[in-house]
Amino acid sequence: MFQRRRVRVVLALLVAAAIALITIDFRGGDQGPLTGARDLATSVVRPLQDGVGTLLSPFSAAGTAITDLFGVRAENQALRERVEVLEERRRVLDDLERENTELRDLLAMGERTELDTVAARVVALAPSNFEWTITIDVGSEQGIARGMPVIDGDGLVGRVIQVTPTASRVLLAIDPSFSAASRSATTGEVGVIDGRGGDPMVLRLLDPEAVVEEGEAVVTASYQGGVFPAGIPVGSVSAITEGASPLTREVLVNPYVDFTRLHHVLVVFSTGIEEIPPFEGSEGLEFTRPPVASLLDPDLDGDEDDEDDDDGDDGEDAEEQDDAAEEP
């Protein structure tokens, strides 16, 4: 009990002395009575302080480095997780941008061709490597019927060959069994284009001597009873080769559509060209044949006429003989 009181008294005296010394030194400024003692104490203690600081600095740096290491590891893990999230978002954004581009192309194609269409999504590819078909998610409930053309933002895709209430099957334009009336967009030369699987399509022109150059665009041509409307882009001419006979040529066409990455398409509600009905009330119409100048020698014409007359007389004589033979 006595020792505790003694320690408290000594501590109080030391605190009071320290406060008194600080006050005296502060009021005295640089010229105070304790300036010399303070400088002496500083000169004695400073080397010891510097030495202790130098000795302990590696330990202090090591402790700081360990603390920073744990902090850096935690920050690095957080940054890695954030990078993974951003990478996933970027992949999703790329897919959305691709889909947005495809839909914009579809909209532009529909507006450019001014056709009545319905959008569809590709939900399945061909069941085998020997068949070039796709399945789309619209069917008879949406008004789809067999034979309707299918296009996308690049051009002709194919035609509908099978329909269910909620899905349809499309024969692609590159299938070997596919054919369509087509024409050159530059010259208007008409022909029939056929699919050849993974090889370029073949355009067989009605005029084998028609002038066709590489790079010309090929579009569909419409005719009575046809399926495809006119003007749908098909592809561009890539090469011109000799056909199986001297009177035929094969024009190779690279399709505009990339059939390996079909995702969205348009089904065209096309009824084709209506048949022209026969004339009504055509009885009594007279058609006058215009005179045509003969291209043969007049003498030859006269000889031929004489021969015709002789043939006619022979025929009459033969009839008279028959009648005489029939009389009793």
C-alpha positions as CSV (number, residue, x, y, z in Angstrom):
1,M,0.0,0.0,0.0
2,F,2.8,2.4,0.9
3,Q,4.8,1.4,-2.2
4,R,1.9,2.1,-4.5
5,R,1.4,5.6,-2.9
6,R,5.1,6.2,-3.3
7,V,5.1,5.3,-7.0
8,R,2.2,7.6,-7.6
9,V,3.9,10.5,-5.8
10,V,7.1,9.9,-7.9
11,L,5.1,9.7,-11.1
12,A,3.2,12.9,-10.3
13,L,6.5,14.7,-9.5
14,L,8.0,13.6,-12.8
15,V,5.0,14.7,-14.7
16,A,5.0,18.1,-13.0
17,A,8.8,18.5,-13.6
18,A,8.3,17.6,-17.3
19,I,5.5,20.1,-17.7
20,A,7.6,22.7,-15.9
21,L,10.6,22.1,-18.1
22,I,8.5,22.1,-21.3
23,T,6.9,25.4,-20.2
24,I,10.2,27.0,-19.3
25,D,11.8,25.8,-22.6
26,F,8.8,27.0,-24.7
27,R,8.8,30.5,-23.1
28,G,12.6,30.8,-23.4
29,G,12.7,30.0,-27.1
30,D,16.1,29.3,-28.7
31,Q,17.8,31.5,-26.1
32,G,16.2,29.8,-23.0
33,P,18.2,28.4,-20.1
34,L,17.5,24.8,-21.2
35,T,18.7,25.2,-24.7
36,G,22.2,24.0,-24.0
37,A,20.9,21.0,-22.1
38,R,18.5,20.1,-24.8
39,D,21.1,20.3,-27.5
40,L,23.5,18.1,-25.4
41,A,20.8,15.5,-24.9
42,T,19.9,15.5,-28.5
43,S,23.5,15.1,-29.6
44,V,23.9,12.2,-27.2
45,V,20.6,10.4,-27.9
46,R,20.5,11.0,-31.7
47,P,23.2,8.5,-32.6
48,L,21.6,5.9,-30.4
49,Q,18.2,6.6,-32.0
50,D,19.7,6.4,-35.5
51,G,21.5,3.1,-34.7
52,V,18.4,1.5,-33.3
53,G,16.3,2.7,-36.3
54,T,18.9,1.3,-38.7
55,L,19.0,-2.0,-36.8
56,L,15.2,-2.3,-36.7
57,S,14.5,-1.0,-40.2
58,P,14.9,-4.5,-42.0
59,F,12.4,-6.0,-39.5
60,S,10.0,-3.2,-40.0
61,A,10.3,-3.5,-43.8
62,A,9.8,-7.2,-43.6
63,G,6.6,-6.8,-41.5
64,T,5.3,-4.2,-44.0
65,A,6.1,-6.5,-46.9
66,I,4.3,-9.4,-45.3
67,T,1.3,-7.2,-44.7
68,D,1.4,-5.9,-48.2
69,L,1.8,-9.4,-49.6
70,F,-1.5,-10.6,-48.1
71,G,-3.2,-7.5,-49.3
72,V,-1.8,-7.9,-52.8
73,R,-2.9,-11.6,-52.9
74,A,-6.4,-10.7,-51.9
75,E,-6.6,-7.8,-54.4
76,N,-5.2,-10.1,-57.1
77,Q,-7.9,-12.7,-56.4
78,A,-10.6,-10.1,-56.6
79,L,-9.2,-8.8,-59.9
80,R,-9.1,-12.3,-61.3
81,E,-12.8,-12.8,-60.4
82,R,-13.7,-9.5,-62.0
83,V,-11.8,-10.3,-65.2
84,E,-13.7,-13.6,-65.5
85,V,-17.0,-11.8,-65.1
86,L,-16.0,-9.2,-67.7
87,E,-14.9,-11.9,-70.1
88,E,-18.2,-13.7,-69.8
89,R,-20.0,-10.4,-70.4
90,R,-17.9,-9.7,-73.4
91,R,-18.7,-13.1,-74.9
92,V,-22.4,-12.5,-74.3
93,L,-22.1,-9.0,-75.8
94,D,-20.3,-10.4,-78.9
95,D,-23.1,-12.9,-79.4
96,L,-25.8,-10.2,-79.0
97,E,-24.0,-8.0,-81.4
98,R,-23.8,-10.8,-84.0
99,E,-27.5,-11.6,-83.5
100,N,-28.4,-7.9,-83.7
101,T,-26.5,-7.6,-87.0
102,E,-28.3,-10.6,-88.4
103,L,-31.7,-9.2,-87.4
104,R,-30.9,-5.9,-88.9
105,D,-29.9,-7.6,-92.2
106,L,-33.1,-9.5,-92.2
107,L,-35.1,-6.3,-91.7
108,A,-33.2,-4.6,-94.5
109,M,-33.8,-7.5,-96.8
110,G,-37.5,-7.5,-96.1
111,E,-37.8,-3.8,-96.7
112,R,-35.7,-3.9,-99.9
113,T,-37.7,-6.7,-101.5
114,E,-41.1,-5.5,-100.1
115,L,-42.2,-9.1,-99.5
116,D,-44.7,-10.3,-96.9
117,T,-42.5,-12.4,-94.6
118,V,-42.3,-14.0,-91.1
119,A,-39.1,-14.3,-89.1
120,A,-37.9,-17.7,-87.9
121,R,-35.1,-19.2,-85.9
122,V,-33.1,-22.2,-87.0
123,V,-33.5,-24.9,-84.4
124,A,-31.8,-27.9,-86.1
125,L,-29.5,-28.9,-88.9
126,A,-29.7,-31.8,-91.4
127,P,-29.9,-35.2,-89.7
128,S,-27.1,-36.5,-92.0
129,N,-24.3,-35.4,-94.1
130,F,-26.1,-36.5,-97.3
131,E,-28.9,-34.0,-96.9
132,W,-28.7,-30.2,-96.9
133,T,-31.7,-29.1,-94.8
134,I,-32.5,-27.1,-91.7
135,T,-35.5,-27.0,-89.3
136,I,-37.1,-23.7,-88.3
137,D,-39.4,-22.9,-85.4
138,V,-42.5,-21.7,-87.4
139,G,-45.1,-23.9,-89.0
140,S,-48.7,-24.1,-90.3
141,E,-49.9,-22.2,-87.2
142,Q,-48.0,-19.2,-88.5
143,G,-49.3,-19.7,-92.0
144,I,-46.3,-21.6,-93.4
145,A,-47.0,-23.8,-96.4
146,R,-45.0,-26.3,-98.4
147,G,-43.0,-24.6,-101.3
148,M,-42.6,-21.2,-99.7
149,P,-39.2,-19.5,-100.3
150,V,-36.8,-18.9,-97.4
151,I,-34.3,-16.0,-97.4
152,D,-31.9,-14.3,-95.0
153,G,-30.1,-11.0,-94.9
154,D,-27.7,-12.2,-97.6
155,G,-30.0,-13.8,-100.1
156,L,-31.7,-17.0,-101.1
157,V,-31.6,-19.8,-98.5
158,G,-34.0,-22.4,-99.9
159,R,-37.7,-23.5,-99.9
160,V,-40.0,-25.2,-97.4
161,I,-40.4,-28.9,-98.1
162,Q,-42.2,-30.1,-95.0
163,V,-44.5,-28.4,-92.5
164,T,-45.8,-29.3,-89.0
165,P,-48.0,-27.1,-86.8
166,T,-45.0,-25.6,-85.0
167,A,-41.9,-26.3,-87.2
168,S,-40.9,-26.6,-90.8
169,R,-38.2,-28.2,-92.8
170,V,-36.3,-26.2,-95.4
171,L,-34.3,-27.6,-98.4
172,L,-31.2,-25.5,-98.8
173,A,-30.3,-24.0,-102.1
174,I,-27.1,-25.9,-102.3
175,D,-28.8,-29.3,-102.1
176,P,-28.2,-31.3,-105.3
177,S,-32.0,-31.7,-105.7
178,F,-32.6,-27.9,-105.6
179,S,-33.3,-25.9,-108.8
180,A,-34.6,-22.3,-109.3
181,A,-35.1,-20.0,-112.3
182,S,-32.4,-17.3,-112.2
183,R,-31.0,-14.5,-114.3
184,S,-28.0,-12.3,-114.5
185,A,-28.6,-9.0,-112.7
186,T,-26.3,-7.3,-115.3
187,T,-27.4,-8.6,-118.6
188,G,-30.8,-10.3,-117.7
189,E,-29.8,-13.6,-119.3
190,V,-32.2,-16.3,-117.9
191,G,-31.3,-19.8,-116.9
192,V,-31.7,-22.4,-114.2
193,I,-29.4,-22.6,-111.2
194,D,-28.8,-25.9,-109.4
195,G,-27.2,-26.8,-106.1
196,R,-24.1,-29.0,-105.8
197,G,-23.6,-29.5,-102.1
198,G,-20.3,-28.0,-100.9
199,D,-19.2,-27.1,-104.5
200,P,-20.3,-23.8,-106.2
201,M,-23.8,-23.7,-107.7
202,V,-24.2,-24.2,-111.4
203,L,-26.2,-21.8,-113.6
204,R,-27.3,-23.2,-117.0
205,L,-28.2,-20.4,-119.3
206,L,-31.0,-20.8,-121.9
207,D,-28.7,-19.1,-124.5
208,P,-25.4,-21.0,-124.5
209,E,-23.7,-18.1,-126.3
210,A,-24.8,-15.5,-123.8
211,V,-22.0,-13.2,-122.6
212,V,-21.4,-13.6,-118.8
213,E,-18.5,-12.3,-116.9
214,E,-17.0,-13.2,-113.6
215,G,-18.3,-11.2,-110.7
216,E,-21.8,-10.6,-112.1
217,A,-24.6,-11.0,-109.6
218,V,-27.2,-13.7,-110.1
219,V,-30.8,-13.2,-108.8
220,T,-33.9,-15.3,-108.9
221,A,-36.3,-14.9,-111.9
222,S,-40.1,-15.3,-111.6
223,Y,-42.3,-17.1,-114.0
224,Q,-45.8,-18.5,-114.1
225,G,-46.0,-21.5,-111.7
226,G,-42.7,-20.7,-110.2
227,V,-42.0,-20.6,-106.4
228,F,-39.5,-17.8,-106.0
229,P,-40.2,-14.0,-106.4
230,A,-37.9,-12.1,-108.7
231,G,-34.8,-10.2,-107.6
232,I,-33.7,-12.3,-104.6
233,P,-29.9,-12.4,-104.5
234,V,-28.4,-15.8,-105.1
235,G,-24.7,-15.4,-105.6
236,S,-21.9,-14.1,-107.9
237,V,-20.3,-15.7,-110.9
238,S,-17.0,-17.2,-110.0
239,A,-16.0,-19.1,-113.2
240,I,-17.3,-20.2,-116.6
241,T,-16.6,-23.7,-117.9
242,E,-17.5,-25.8,-120.9
243,G,-20.6,-28.0,-120.5
244,A,-21.1,-31.6,-121.4
245,S,-21.9,-30.7,-125.0
246,P,-20.5,-28.0,-127.3
247,L,-23.9,-26.2,-127.1
248,T,-23.9,-25.8,-123.3
249,R,-21.9,-23.9,-120.8
250,E,-21.7,-24.1,-117.0
251,V,-21.6,-20.9,-115.1
252,L,-20.2,-21.5,-111.5
253,V,-21.9,-19.3,-108.9
254,N,-20.7,-18.7,-105.3
255,P,-23.8,-18.2,-103.1
256,Y,-24.0,-15.1,-101.0
257,V,-25.5,-17.1,-98.0
258,D,-23.1,-18.8,-95.6
259,F,-25.1,-22.0,-95.1
260,T,-22.8,-23.1,-92.2
261,R,-24.0,-20.3,-89.9
262,L,-27.7,-19.9,-90.4
263,H,-29.4,-18.6,-87.3
264,H,-32.3,-16.4,-88.4
265,V,-34.3,-16.5,-91.7
266,L,-37.4,-15.1,-93.3
267,V,-40.1,-17.2,-94.8
268,V,-41.7,-15.5,-97.8
269,F,-45.5,-15.6,-98.2
270,S,-45.4,-15.8,-102.0
271,T,-48.3,-17.0,-104.1
272,G,-46.3,-16.8,-107.4
273,I,-47.7,-15.4,-110.6
274,E,-51.4,-16.0,-111.3
275,E,-52.3,-18.0,-114.3
276,I,-53.9,-16.0,-117.2
277,P,-57.4,-17.2,-117.8
278,P,-58.5,-18.1,-121.3
279,F,-60.3,-15.5,-123.4
280,E,-64.0,-15.4,-122.9
281,G,-66.4,-14.8,-125.8
282,S,-63.8,-15.4,-128.5
283,E,-66.4,-16.9,-130.9
284,G,-66.6,-14.9,-134.1
285,L,-63.1,-13.5,-133.9
286,E,-61.5,-13.5,-137.3
287,F,-57.8,-13.6,-137.7
288,T,-56.4,-12.5,-141.0
289,R,-53.1,-14.0,-142.0
290,P,-50.8,-11.3,-143.4
291,P,-49.4,-11.9,-146.9
292,V,-46.0,-13.3,-146.9
293,A,-43.7,-13.0,-149.9
294,S,-42.4,-16.3,-151.3
295,L,-38.7,-16.9,-150.8
296,L,-38.5,-19.5,-153.6
297,D,-38.1,-19.1,-157.4
298,P,-41.5,-18.4,-159.1
299,D,-40.8,-21.0,-161.7
300,L,-40.3,-23.6,-159.0
301,D,-43.5,-22.5,-157.4
302,G,-45.3,-22.9,-160.7
303,D,-43.9,-26.4,-161.2
304,E,-44.9,-27.4,-157.7
305,D,-48.4,-26.1,-158.4
306,D,-48.6,-28.2,-161.6
307,E,-47.5,-31.2,-159.7
308,D,-50.1,-30.6,-157.1
309,D,-52.8,-30.3,-159.8
310,D,-51.7,-33.5,-161.4
311,D,-51.9,-35.2,-158.0
312,G,-55.3,-33.8,-157.6
313,D,-56.4,-35.2,-161.1
314,D,-55.0,-38.6,-160.3
315,G,-57.0,-38.7,-157.1
316,E,-60.2,-37.8,-158.9
317,D,-59.6,-40.5,-161.6
318,A,-59.0,-43.1,-158.9
319,E,-62.2,-42.2,-157.2
320,E,-64.2,-42.5,-160.5
321,Q,-62.7,-46.0,-161.1
322,D,-63.7,-47.1,-157.7
323,D,-67.3,-45.9,-158.3
324,A,-67.4,-47.8,-161.6
325,A,-66.2,-50.9,-160.0
326,E,-69.0,-50.7,-157.3
327,E,-71.8,-50.5,-159.9
328,P,-73.5,-54.0,-160.8
